[in-house]
Amino acid sequence: MLFGRDRVRGSTTRRRLSSTLGVHDIAIDLGTANTLVYVGGAGIVVSEPSVVAIDANSGEVHAVGAEAERMIGRTPATISAVRPLRHGVIADFEVTEQMLRYFIGRVLDRRWAHPRLIVCAPSGVTEVEQHAVEQAALAAGARAVQLIEEPIAAAIGAGLAIEEPVGRMVVDIGGGTSEVAVLSLGGIVVSRSLRVGGYEMDEAIAQYIRGAHELIIGSRTAEAIKLAIGSALPLADETTFGVRGRHLVTGLPTEVQLSTEEVREALRQPLRAILLAIMETLEETPPELASDIAKHGIVLAGGGTLLRGLADLIHDETEITTTVVESALTCVATGSGLALEHFDRLAGSATGRRGRATRSTITSVRAAQPQGPT
């Protein structure tokens, strides 16, 4: 799951948008952990967990977003609080459609019921998975849908000048996937899409505690441990954290003290998988672009990159300067939102995989926005 949240709540959202005349287009960062909604002319207006509480018998939706997340592990047998996306792609089509319908209806008045929509997708998404996202968005009320790859959206949102003939490396670690890409001239040159992210880190912590302490904990407890004492490298002040759960043998509620060293050991395997993807991508990068990356460094985006010491760990392994973008949690949504102004060009220039952003489109988007860091 993402490290930290920047949720937008309140009853003023729709009122604020309704006063913005002519707003039709929406960009959605449809993440495994959180869904962020960017409305043209208003920016990011919603950031909620990608969770739906639904009646197993009737199919009726009881709650979506933060309210539904609070129900995970606490619902009666007839109600299920589920995450309809897995590893960045749709695992439950009907529930995803209802979640999208909820978010679209939340940010736009009914008279704007059919917006054009840009959706972020992992760079490794298959044609079938891409089609599922498009169909879910159309069924939810969008009149036109285009997909943009997450590394490109993250780079645009971070303000990188990716339209230039210069190599840039972006690592985007989300809840269900980690995207590693080398960009140049507005396109992806080399990439890895790894289905390892924040959730796999949470699961690794839960499995470690089960094996080492015979304690069963839930996903939300595992995430709380990661946020509280999780790290990729030793901390200046090592500490412990009280963890409550159900004992595997006695079945009774039990509390144990978990150390920061133990959490690092639990996170070792998913972090090694991410590091391996980075190293393999660098090995496949053309020499000239590799030289550019050595000069400009590696840019980290996504909530998973906020894990303590992760940037330093990547620097130690690659010997390349590594920085976390200031807007790590929102840069993908922001980048896809900036592409809204060029929706027609994106749709008209899509080649290869249907509906994907192409080099000419991204160059136009970057040319229209203020110059970012180099």
C-alpha positions as CSV (number, residue, x, y, z in Angstrom):
1,M,0.0,0.0,0.0
2,L,1.1,3.6,-0.5
3,F,3.2,5.2,2.2
4,G,1.0,8.0,3.5
5,R,-2.1,9.5,1.8
6,D,-3.0,13.0,0.6
7,R,-6.8,12.5,0.6
8,V,-9.1,15.3,-0.5
9,R,-12.4,15.2,1.4
10,G,-15.3,17.5,2.1
11,S,-18.6,18.6,0.8
12,T,-17.2,21.5,-1.1
13,T,-15.7,19.5,-4.0
14,R,-18.8,19.3,-6.2
15,R,-19.7,22.9,-5.4
16,R,-16.3,24.1,-6.4
17,L,-16.3,22.2,-9.7
18,S,-19.9,23.1,-10.6
19,S,-18.8,26.8,-10.8
20,T,-16.1,25.9,-13.3
21,L,-18.0,26.2,-16.6
22,G,-17.0,24.0,-19.5
23,V,-15.1,21.3,-17.5
24,H,-15.6,18.0,-19.3
25,D,-12.4,16.1,-19.1
26,I,-11.0,13.9,-16.2
27,A,-7.7,12.1,-15.7
28,I,-7.7,9.2,-13.3
29,D,-4.7,7.6,-11.7
30,L,-6.5,4.2,-11.1
31,G,-4.1,2.7,-8.6
32,T,-4.2,-0.6,-6.7
33,A,-4.1,1.3,-3.4
34,N,-5.5,4.8,-4.1
35,T,-7.5,6.4,-6.9
36,L,-6.7,10.1,-7.7
37,V,-9.0,12.2,-9.9
38,Y,-7.8,15.2,-11.8
39,V,-10.4,17.5,-13.3
40,G,-9.4,19.9,-16.1
41,G,-9.3,23.4,-14.8
42,A,-9.4,22.3,-11.1
43,G,-6.5,20.0,-10.5
44,I,-6.6,16.9,-8.2
45,V,-9.9,17.0,-6.4
46,V,-10.2,13.4,-5.1
47,S,-7.7,11.0,-3.6
48,E,-9.4,8.0,-2.0
49,P,-8.5,4.3,-1.4
50,S,-9.5,2.0,-4.3
51,V,-11.9,0.0,-2.1
52,V,-15.6,-0.8,-2.6
53,A,-17.9,-2.3,0.1
54,I,-20.5,-4.4,-1.7
55,D,-23.3,-6.7,-0.8
56,A,-22.4,-10.2,-1.9
57,N,-26.0,-11.2,-2.5
58,S,-27.6,-8.2,-4.2
59,G,-24.5,-6.5,-5.6
60,E,-25.5,-3.2,-4.0
61,V,-22.6,-0.8,-3.2
62,H,-22.6,0.2,0.4
63,A,-19.5,2.5,0.4
64,V,-16.5,3.5,-1.8
65,G,-13.1,4.9,-0.9
66,A,-12.1,5.9,2.6
67,E,-15.4,4.8,4.2
68,A,-15.2,1.4,2.5
69,E,-11.5,1.0,3.6
70,R,-12.5,1.3,7.2
71,M,-14.7,-1.7,6.7
72,I,-11.9,-4.1,5.6
73,G,-11.9,-7.0,8.0
74,R,-14.8,-5.7,9.9
75,T,-17.8,-6.5,7.7
76,P,-20.6,-9.1,8.2
77,A,-20.7,-12.2,6.0
78,T,-23.0,-10.6,3.5
79,I,-20.9,-7.5,2.8
80,S,-17.4,-7.6,1.3
81,A,-14.9,-4.7,1.3
82,V,-12.8,-5.5,-1.7
83,R,-10.1,-3.9,-3.8
84,P,-11.2,-4.4,-7.5
85,L,-7.7,-3.8,-8.9
86,R,-4.7,-6.1,-8.4
87,H,-1.2,-5.2,-9.5
88,G,-2.5,-2.1,-11.3
89,V,-5.0,-3.9,-13.5
90,I,-8.6,-4.8,-13.1
91,A,-9.4,-8.0,-11.1
92,D,-13.1,-7.4,-10.8
93,F,-14.6,-5.6,-13.8
94,E,-18.1,-4.9,-12.4
95,V,-16.9,-3.5,-9.1
96,T,-14.3,-1.4,-10.9
97,E,-17.0,0.0,-13.1
98,Q,-19.1,1.0,-10.1
99,M,-16.1,2.5,-8.4
100,L,-15.3,4.6,-11.5
101,R,-19.0,5.6,-11.8
102,Y,-18.9,6.8,-8.1
103,F,-15.8,8.9,-8.6
104,I,-17.0,10.5,-11.9
105,G,-20.3,11.3,-10.3
106,R,-18.7,12.7,-7.3
107,V,-16.6,15.3,-9.1
108,L,-18.9,16.3,-11.9
109,D,-22.5,17.5,-12.0
110,R,-25.1,15.3,-13.7
111,R,-25.2,17.6,-16.7
112,W,-21.6,16.7,-17.4
113,A,-22.3,13.0,-17.1
114,H,-20.1,11.9,-20.1
115,P,-16.6,13.3,-19.8
116,R,-13.6,12.4,-21.8
117,L,-11.2,10.4,-19.7
118,I,-7.5,9.7,-19.5
119,V,-6.5,6.7,-17.3
120,C,-3.0,5.8,-16.2
121,A,-1.9,2.2,-16.8
122,P,1.3,0.2,-16.0
123,S,3.8,0.1,-18.9
124,G,3.5,-3.7,-18.9
125,V,-0.2,-3.8,-19.3
126,T,-1.5,-6.4,-21.9
127,E,-4.0,-5.7,-24.7
128,V,-6.6,-7.6,-22.7
129,E,-6.0,-5.6,-19.5
130,Q,-5.9,-2.4,-21.5
131,H,-9.3,-3.2,-23.1
132,A,-10.8,-4.0,-19.6
133,V,-9.8,-0.6,-18.3
134,E,-11.3,1.1,-21.4
135,Q,-14.5,-0.8,-21.3
136,A,-14.9,-0.2,-17.5
137,A,-14.4,3.5,-18.0
138,L,-16.9,3.6,-20.9
139,A,-19.5,1.6,-18.9
140,A,-19.0,4.1,-16.0
141,G,-20.1,7.0,-18.2
142,A,-17.0,8.2,-20.1
143,R,-17.7,9.1,-23.7
144,A,-14.0,8.6,-24.8
145,V,-11.1,7.0,-23.1
146,Q,-7.3,7.2,-23.6
147,L,-4.6,5.4,-21.6
148,I,-1.2,6.9,-20.7
149,E,1.7,4.9,-19.3
150,E,2.5,5.6,-15.7
151,P,6.2,6.3,-16.1
152,I,5.5,8.9,-18.7
153,A,2.7,10.5,-16.6
154,A,5.1,10.5,-13.6
155,A,7.8,12.2,-15.5
156,I,5.5,14.9,-16.8
157,G,4.1,15.4,-13.3
158,A,7.6,15.7,-11.9
159,G,8.4,18.4,-14.4
160,L,11.1,16.4,-16.3
161,A,12.0,17.7,-19.8
162,I,11.5,14.2,-21.3
163,E,10.8,15.6,-24.8
164,E,14.5,16.4,-25.2
165,P,17.0,13.8,-26.6
166,V,18.3,13.2,-23.2
167,G,18.0,10.0,-21.1
168,R,16.0,10.1,-17.9
169,M,15.2,7.2,-15.6
170,V,12.0,7.2,-13.6
171,V,11.1,4.6,-10.9
172,D,7.5,4.7,-9.9
173,I,6.6,2.4,-6.9
174,G,2.9,2.2,-6.2
175,G,0.7,-0.2,-4.2
176,G,0.6,-3.0,-6.7
177,T,3.3,-2.4,-9.3
178,S,6.7,-0.9,-9.7
179,E,7.5,0.8,-13.0
180,V,11.1,1.3,-14.1
181,A,11.6,3.2,-17.3
182,V,14.3,5.1,-19.3
183,L,12.7,7.9,-21.3
184,S,14.0,10.0,-24.2
185,L,12.4,12.2,-26.8
186,G,9.0,11.8,-25.1
187,G,9.0,8.0,-25.3
188,I,10.0,4.9,-23.3
189,V,13.3,3.4,-24.5
190,V,13.7,0.6,-22.0
191,S,11.3,-0.4,-19.2
192,R,10.4,-3.0,-16.6
193,S,6.9,-3.4,-15.1
194,L,7.2,-5.3,-11.9
195,R,4.1,-6.6,-10.1
196,V,5.7,-5.8,-6.7
197,G,4.8,-2.8,-4.7
198,G,3.5,-1.5,-1.3
199,Y,1.1,-4.4,-0.9
200,E,3.8,-7.0,-1.4
201,M,5.8,-5.2,1.3
202,D,2.8,-5.3,3.7
203,E,2.3,-9.0,2.9
204,A,6.0,-9.7,3.5
205,I,5.8,-8.1,7.0
206,A,2.7,-10.1,7.8
207,Q,4.4,-13.4,6.7
208,Y,7.5,-12.6,8.7
209,I,5.5,-12.0,11.9
210,R,3.5,-15.2,11.4
211,G,6.7,-17.2,11.0
212,A,8.9,-15.5,13.6
213,H,6.3,-14.7,16.3
214,E,3.4,-17.1,15.5
215,L,1.1,-14.0,15.3
216,I,-1.5,-13.4,12.6
217,I,-2.1,-9.8,11.7
218,G,-4.3,-8.1,9.0
219,S,-3.1,-6.0,6.1
220,R,-3.9,-2.7,7.8
221,T,-1.8,-3.6,10.8
222,A,1.1,-4.6,8.4
223,E,0.8,-1.3,6.7
224,A,0.9,0.6,10.1
225,I,4.1,-1.3,11.0
226,K,5.7,-0.3,7.6
227,L,4.7,3.4,8.1
228,A,5.9,3.4,11.7
229,I,9.2,1.6,11.7
230,G,9.8,0.4,8.1
231,S,13.1,1.2,6.4
232,A,15.4,0.1,3.7
233,L,18.6,0.8,5.6
234,P,19.6,1.0,9.3
235,L,18.1,4.0,11.1
236,A,20.0,6.4,13.4
237,D,17.5,5.5,16.2
238,E,16.5,1.8,16.1
239,T,13.3,1.1,18.0
240,T,10.5,-1.3,18.5
241,F,6.8,-1.3,17.8
242,G,4.0,-3.0,19.7
243,V,2.0,-5.3,17.4
244,R,-1.3,-6.8,18.3
245,G,-2.9,-9.8,16.6
246,R,-4.2,-13.4,17.0
247,H,-1.8,-16.0,18.2
248,L,-1.4,-18.8,15.7
249,V,-1.5,-21.6,18.4
250,T,-3.7,-20.3,21.2
251,G,-6.0,-18.3,19.1
252,L,-6.0,-15.5,21.7
253,P,-5.3,-11.8,21.2
254,T,-1.6,-11.3,21.8
255,E,0.9,-8.4,21.6
256,V,4.6,-8.7,20.6
257,Q,7.4,-6.1,20.3
258,L,8.7,-5.9,16.7
259,S,12.1,-4.3,16.1
260,T,13.1,-2.2,13.1
261,E,15.8,-4.8,12.2
262,E,13.1,-7.4,11.9
263,V,11.0,-5.2,9.6
264,R,14.0,-4.6,7.4
265,E,14.6,-8.3,7.1
266,A,10.9,-8.8,6.2
267,L,11.2,-6.1,3.5
268,R,14.5,-7.4,2.1
269,Q,12.9,-9.7,-0.6
270,P,10.5,-7.2,-2.2
271,L,13.1,-4.5,-2.2
272,R,15.7,-6.8,-3.8
273,A,13.2,-7.5,-6.6
274,I,12.8,-3.7,-7.2
275,L,16.5,-3.2,-7.2
276,L,17.0,-6.1,-9.6
277,A,14.5,-4.5,-12.0
278,I,16.4,-1.2,-11.8
279,M,19.8,-2.9,-12.5
280,E,18.4,-4.9,-15.4
281,T,16.9,-1.8,-17.0
282,L,20.3,0.1,-16.6
283,E,22.1,-2.9,-18.2
284,E,19.8,-2.7,-21.3
285,T,20.0,1.1,-21.6
286,P,22.0,2.4,-24.6
287,P,25.4,3.8,-23.6
288,E,24.6,7.5,-24.5
289,L,21.4,7.4,-22.5
290,A,23.2,5.6,-19.6
291,S,25.7,8.5,-19.6
292,D,22.8,11.0,-19.3
293,I,21.3,9.0,-16.4
294,A,24.6,9.1,-14.6
295,K,24.7,12.8,-15.0
296,H,21.0,13.6,-14.2
297,G,20.3,10.8,-11.7
298,I,17.3,8.5,-11.0
299,V,14.0,10.1,-10.1
300,L,11.7,8.2,-7.7
301,A,7.9,8.7,-7.7
302,G,5.0,6.9,-6.1
303,G,4.1,6.4,-2.5
304,G,6.3,3.3,-2.1
305,T,9.4,5.5,-2.7
306,L,8.8,7.3,0.6
307,L,10.0,4.3,2.5
308,R,12.9,5.5,4.8
309,G,16.3,5.0,3.3
310,L,15.1,3.6,-0.1
311,A,16.6,6.4,-2.1
312,D,19.9,5.9,-0.3
313,L,19.7,2.1,-0.9
314,I,19.2,2.6,-4.7
315,H,22.1,5.1,-4.7
316,D,24.4,2.7,-2.9
317,E,23.5,-0.2,-5.3
318,T,23.7,1.8,-8.6
319,E,26.2,4.6,-7.6
320,I,23.8,7.0,-9.3
321,T,22.3,10.1,-7.6
322,T,18.8,9.2,-6.6
323,T,16.1,11.7,-5.6
324,V,12.4,11.5,-4.6
325,V,10.2,14.0,-6.3
326,E,8.5,16.5,-4.1
327,S,5.0,15.4,-5.2
328,A,5.7,11.6,-5.1
329,L,2.1,10.7,-4.2
330,T,0.4,12.9,-6.9
331,C,2.8,13.3,-9.8
332,V,1.3,10.5,-11.8
333,A,-2.2,12.0,-11.6
334,T,-0.8,15.5,-12.2
335,G,1.1,14.3,-15.3
336,S,-2.0,12.6,-16.8
337,G,-4.0,15.7,-16.0
338,L,-1.6,17.9,-17.9
339,A,-2.3,15.6,-20.9
340,L,-6.0,16.5,-20.9
341,E,-5.4,19.7,-22.9
342,H,-4.0,17.5,-25.7
343,F,-6.7,14.8,-25.6
344,D,-7.6,15.1,-29.3
345,R,-3.9,14.9,-30.4
346,L,-3.4,11.9,-28.1
347,A,-6.3,10.1,-29.6
348,G,-5.4,11.0,-33.2
349,S,-1.7,10.1,-32.9
350,A,-2.1,6.8,-31.0
351,T,-0.2,4.0,-32.7
352,G,0.9,0.5,-31.7
353,R,-1.2,-0.3,-28.7
354,R,-4.6,1.4,-29.2
355,G,-5.1,4.5,-27.0
356,R,-1.6,4.9,-25.7
357,A,0.1,8.3,-25.5
358,T,2.8,8.7,-28.2
359,R,6.0,10.7,-28.5
360,S,4.4,13.6,-30.4
361,T,1.6,13.9,-27.9
362,I,3.9,13.9,-24.9
363,T,6.2,16.5,-26.6
364,S,3.2,18.8,-27.0
365,V,2.2,18.3,-23.4
366,R,5.7,19.2,-22.1
367,A,6.0,22.2,-24.5
368,A,2.8,23.6,-23.0
369,Q,3.8,23.4,-19.3
370,P,6.3,25.5,-17.4
371,Q,9.9,24.3,-17.6
372,G,10.7,21.9,-14.7
373,P,14.0,20.7,-13.2
374,T,16.6,19.3,-15.4
